[in-house]
């Protein structure tokens, strides 16, 4: 029985690897350009592409996303959001401890991304924004959000998809 399970696991893994490899060939160059425009550093852009695909591969181990390309774009956006948060924290918390402040260009880029992100968030319908914030800020699971807002889990999924799509469009329009 164990051998059958191992073969099934290997076939699922190789199917996931094939999807990720195809996605890398198709989306990798565009994702690199996306990061390059925002990070202004070719080496950082390559590192971010690699990290995005590593996170996608990790997601495939747990529950493969229904739309891997969209999920990959969400990962990329979240990585930039996380980076801008880290830049702000480092700039605020360490400014007295380090003699050299963060590069001004990085700070401006982070501010631009956060302003666009905030404007996109503010433009979302109230229920969609609530779902998004409960997930991203409060860290609730879809089931918990559904219970909190008295809506179905599929409604939570639709609101999240709508929010991520709007934020992605807003960030991509920056270019």
PyMOL commands that set and color helices and strands:
alter all, ss='L'
color gray80, all
select helices_A, chain A and resi 2-39+42-62+68-94+104-123+126-136+142-149+153-173
alter helices_A, ss='H'
color red, helices_A
deselect
rebuild
show_as cartoon
